Amino acid sequence: MKSYSSATLLIQNGTLVTHESTLEADLLLQGERIRAVGRGLPIEHDTIVIEAEGCYVLPGVIDAHTHIQLDTGIYRTADDWFTGTRAAACGGVTTVVDFATQFPGQTLREGVEARQEQACDAVIDYAFHVMVTDLPPGREGELSELIELGAPSVKLYTTYRPNYYADDATLLRLMRACADLGLLPLVHCENDALVTAQTEALSAAGETGWLYHGRSRPALAEQEAIQRVLFLAEAADCPIHICHCSTARSVALIVEARENGQVVTCETCPQYLLLDHVAYEGAEPWRYILQPPLRDPDELDRLWALVEAGAVDLVATDHCDYSWAQKVAQDDFTRTPGGLPGMETLLPLLYTYGFAEGWLTLPRLVALLSTNPARIWGLWPRKGALLPGSDADIVIYDPRPDTTILSEKLHHAAGYTPYEGFRTLGHVKATISRGRIIYREGRFIGRKGRGRFLARAGVLF
């Protein structure tokens, strides 16, 4: 197949979708950037024309919460940066924001640089949030290095003792330092004491099978932790981002904080919009072991309504590609790695169950999957835009095919999907990363190592 690495591409006769509107226009890509938008665009002799009639032309999807090649010290996911980002590209994702972990004994710089070495085989662009795990009092000034390193966002946890857990004093101390430096913390919110007590009670009763996973991490644990984190962020005068909200009340607490003047953004995930805890009572509950767990069926429509209303800023996957073998090894939720694969199915699911079901307009879909992640995490307008000068990250989505999600047709390493058998309207026809076609008509044609680390200057608040 012909190489498009330095070609001029003209995408014609499609419907362009931005976070503001849809328009019938062509898109001219030259090198790695968008050159022009409009009709009657100049075509040079070597221009490659891509026909997009009947299709939507969107900014490439930015999955701003992923865990590729994750090593927790207890479990390691089955993927690597090539297989992980290949799966993403096949689903129209052109940028991921993953995590660089500062392991105990490492400096923040060492954590980021080690993660950059791991990511060298990526096929799409990537950026990092930094998981701070070892920064005792008096060393907060080291956070300033994250600005120089191009990773000005800090991941904090209110659970997962002892690996990642931060107590309230640590949270407040680090939030104050982030506020002074212009860093944005994002927080995984679950009350560790409540989760621990509930897990211990279930274990004492011999109820550790997958069936009981949802009961081990109650919704109250998430909601209490969110309210507490918001209170601490307000005291620190620190903007904050709340990860993977799984209940409507979680989002409502964030809306209330905004109404009181706080700067706070939040995300939810497809699993909390499309799956519920009844799955734990089915034949294969191992497919749905994740943190936070799936919630009550009534939560789905309530969450969708908040997404529709604009209360949720972005949708990300929290992708975590543990294998089928790892998942089914023991029918014990305390010994099963938590996390679901999801990058490749993000756009088709949101298009089908968000737009086609009437919860979202197409511009709102683009805002949730591209524009807002770019703005919140300091990538706008380089990413998430269909503007002259922006990176030529494009996904062409054909809404006509009626498809079914099957694990055998997906490209991630897990060997299963929690969305097995879900019907989707349409599919990704082509993915373009910085002007190069890397996926087209069911075939991945990208190149290992072409992805670039995106050094972010800061966030837009």
N, C-alpha and C positions, 0 to 999 in steps of 0.2 A: 504493500500500500504506500502511496506517495507520502513523503514527509511534508508536514505543514509548519515546520519549525520557524521559518522566516517569511511565510507567505502573507500576502494581503488577502483577507477574507471578506466577502460581502454576504451577509445574511439577509435574504430578501423575502418579501411578501409575508412575513410573520407579524404577529401582534406583540409589540413590545410592552412589557409590564414593569413599571417602576412603583415605588412606594406611594406615589401620588396619583398615578393614572395609567390608563392603557392607551396605546396609540398605534395606528397602522403606519409603520415606517420600516425602513431598512437600517442596517447597522453595519458600518464599515470598520474593520479591524485591521490595523497595520502594525506589524511587529507584535509587541506585547501589550499594546494599548488600544483603546477605542479611539478611532480617528474622527468619526462623524456619525450623526444620526439624522435621518431624513429620507426624502424621496429623490430620485434622480441623482444619486451620489456618483462621483467620478469613478470610473472603472478603468484601471490600467490593464495593459496587455496580459500581465501575469496574475491578475486577480482571480481567486478561486471563489466561485459563487455557490453558496449553500442555500438550497430551497427550503423555506420554512412555512410554506402556505398551509394554513389550517393549524399552525402550531403557535405556542406562546414562547416568546424569547425573554428570558428572565436573567437578572444578575445571578452569578453563581451562588449557590447556597453556602452560607457560613455556619458550620456546626461549631458553636462556641463553647461546648462542654463535652469533651471526649477523653477517653482513657486508652490510647493506643499503646500496645506493648507495656502494659501496666505490671509492675512488680511491687506487691505490697509487703514482701518479706515473708508472706505466708502462701500466697497464690501468685501465679504469673499467667497472664492471658496468653492465648494460643497464637495471637497475631504478631506481626512485626510491622515496621513502618511502611514497608512496601505493600504487604497484603492489606493492611488496614486502610491506607490512603487509596489503594486501588479500588476497594469496595466503595469508599466514599465517592470517588470519581464516577463510578458506574451509577450512582444515584444522584448525580448533579451537584455534588458538594465539591467546591473548588478551594475552600479554605477550612482548616480546622484550628480551633484554639484548644490545645491540650494542656498538660501539666508537667512542670519540671519539679521534682521533689527534692527538697533539701533533706537528705538523710542525716541522722544523728552523726555528728562529728564533721559534717561538711559545712563549708561556707555556702552562702547563697549563690555566689559566682560558680563554685564547683558544681552545684546542683544543676544550674542552667547549662553550663558548658557540657556536662556529661549527657544531658538530655539532647542537646544539639548534635552530639556525636551519634546518638542512637537514631535520630530522625533523618540521617543523611540519605536514606533510601526513599524518602517520601516522593510521591509522584505529583502532589499538589502542595500549595503553600501552607505554612503552618506558623502559629504563634504559641506562646506559652503564658499561662498563669503559673505562679510559683507557690508551691506548698511549703509553708514555713513551719518547720517542726523543731528547730533547735536554735532559738534566738533569746537567750536569757536577758534579764534586765541589765541595762547598761550598754547593750549592743544594738539598740534599735537603729542607730545611725547607719548600720550596714544595709538597711533597706534602700538607702539612696543608690546603691549599686544597681538595683533593678531598673532604674531609669536609664543608666548607661548601657545596661544589657538589653534594653528594648523589651522588657517584660514588666510593665508597671501595674501588675495586678497580683494580689496575694490571696491564696486560698486558705481559709481557716475552717476548723471543724469543732463542733460542740459535742462530738461523739467519737467513737473508735479509740477508746482508751486501750493501750497507752500510745499507739503508733502516732496518731494525728491529733488527738484530743487537746483542746486548749481550754483551761478554766476561765472563769469570768474575768479575773484579774489580768490574765494574759490577753484575752480578747480586747479588753479596754485599753491596755497598754499598747498593743499593736495597732488598734484603730487610731489612737491618738497620733502615733508615729506616722501612719499612712496619711492621715489628714494633713499633717505638717508637710509631708513630702509630695502630696498630690498623687498618691497611689490609691487604687480602688480595691478594697477587699471584697471577695465573694465568699459566702459562708454556707456550708452544709449544716442545716439546723435540725438536730434531734436532741432531746434532753437525754444525756447519757445515763443519768441515774434511773430515769423511768424505763429506758430500754433495758438496762442491766437487771433491774428488779423483775421486770416482766419475763425476761429470758430465763432468769434463775428460777422463777416460779414454774414456768413451763417445763424446765428441765427436771425440777424436783418431782413433777407429776408424771414424768416420762413422756411428755408431749413435745418431742423434738423433731418429729417428722415434718416433711415439707408442708403438709397441711396446715401446720401451726405458725408458719413464718409470719404471716400478716399480723397475727396477734402479738408477736414479740416486739413490734415497733409501732405502738398505737399512734393514731393521728394526733392525740393530745401531746405526745412527745415532740412532734414537729411544730405544732402550733405554739406551745409554750416557749420552745427555743427561739422561734422567730420573733415572738413578742419581746423576749429578753434581749436578743441581739439588736433589735430595733431600738430598744431603750438604751443600750450601751452605745450604739452608734450615735444616737442623739446627744448623749452626754459627751462623746468625743468629738462632736461636730464633724462627723465623717460620713461621706457618701458610702452607700453599701449596696451590694447586689446579693439577692437571696436565690440560692440554687433550687432547682427541681421541686417546685411547689406541687404537692400532690393532693391538696384539699382546697376547697373554695374558701374556707375560713383563713387558711394561710395567706391567700391573696388578699382577702378582705382586711387583714391586719396591715398589710403593706399599703393598701389604698388609704386606710385611716392615717397611717404615718405620713403619707404624701400630703394629705389634706391638712395635716398639722405642720407642714413646711419642711419635712425631711426630704433629702435627696436619696431615693431608693429605687432600684430597678429589680426586676425578678424574671424568672423563667419557669416554664413547665416543660413537660416532655410528652411525646406521643403515647407512652405507656400509661400515663395518668389521664389522658383524654380518651383512650380507646380500650383499655383493659381494666378489670376490676377484681376484687378479692374472691369472687366466685371461682376464678381460675384455680385457686388453691385446692378446691374440692373436686377438681377434674382428674382425668387419668394421668396427666403429666404436669404436676405442680412444680417440678424442678425448672421448667421453662421460665418461671416468673419469680425467681428468688433475686431480689434486688433491694437496695436501700435508698429512699424509703420504699416500703412495700406497696402493692396495689391496695386500693381503698374501696369503700362502699360503692355499689353501682350507682347510687344517687349522685355521687360526686361528679360523674362524667359530664352531665348536662350543666351542672353548676359551674364547673371549670370552663367548659366551652363558652358559656355566657359571659364569663369574665374575660376570656380571651377576645371574644367578639367586641366587648365594651372597651377594649384598649387597656385593661388593667394589667395584663401580662405583656411584658416588653418583647420577649423572644421565646422561641421554642427550640430547644436543643435536645440531643439524644441521651446524654450521659453514657454514651456507647462504651461497652466494656465486653470484650470478645473472648469470654471463657468458652472452652470447648464443651461439646456434648458430653464427652467422657468425664471431664471435670465436674460437670453439673450432676451427673447421675451416679457418681461414685458412691455416695452414701445418702440414704433417705434421712437426712438430719440437717435441719436448716442452720444449725450452729457450725456445721462442717462443710457447708456448700458455699462456694464463692458467689458473691452477690454482684449482679450486673448483667445487662442484656446487650446483645448486638443491635445496631439500629441505624447506622449512618446511611446505608444504601436505600432504606425504605422510608426515610424521613420525608422527602418531597412527595412521593406518590401518596403516602398516607395523609399528609396535610392537604394536598390538593383534593383528594377524594372525600375525606371525612370533614374537612374544614370548608373548602370552597364549594364543592359540588353539593354538600349537604346544607349549605346556606349559612354557615356560621361566619364565613370570611368572604370578603371581596378579594379579587386578585391582588390589588395593591396592598391590602392588609397582609395577605400571604407573603408577599415580597418583603414587607416591613418586618415581619416576624422572623423570616428565615435569612434575610440578607442585610437590609438597610440598618435595622436596629442593632443587630450584633456588631456591625461595622462601626456604628456610631458609639455604642457603649464601650467597646473595647479598643477605640483609638485607631481604627482602620479606615474610616471614612475620609474622603471619597475615593481613596485608592481602590477599596473593595466595596461591594454591595451597591454599586451604582452603574447605570447605563449612561455615562457622561463622557464626552470627549476628554481624553487624558487619563481616565480611570483605567485600571488594569482590565484587559480583555478576558475577563472571567464570565463565561456565559453558559447558560443551560437552555437548550431547546427542548420544550416539553410538548409532546403530541398527545392531546387529550382524547383521541378517538379510540385507541385499542382498549378493550375490556380485558383486564389481566387478573391473574391470581398470584399472590405471593407464595412461592414455594422455595424452601431452603435449598433445594438442588440447583436452582437457577441463580442463587445469590453468590457473591464473591468473597464474603468474609470467611474467617477461619473456623467459626464456631460449629458449623454443621447443623445448625438449627436456627429458627427464628421464632420469637414469641408471637409473630403475626402470621404463622402458617395458615394458609387457606383464606386470608383476607382478600376480598375483591378490591381491585383498584381501577380507577378510570384513568387511562392514559399511561404513558411511560416516558422516561428520558430518551429522547432521540439522539441527542449529542451533548457532550460536555466539552467546553473549551476552557483551557487554563492558560492565562497570559498569551492568548492568540494562537495557541496550538490545540488542535482537536486531539483529545486523549481518550474519548469514548464516543463510538458512533454505531448506531443500528445494532446494538447488542454485543459489540466487540470492543474490548479495551485495547487501545493502541498508544497508550502513554509510555513514558520512559522512567525507569527507576532512577531516582536521584535528581529529577528535574525540579522538584519542589524546593521552595526557598523559605528560609526563616524570615519572618516579618518582624522587624524591630519596630515596636510601637513607641511613639513619642509620648503618649499620654492618652487620657480619656476625655470625652467631651462633656464636661459638666460646667 
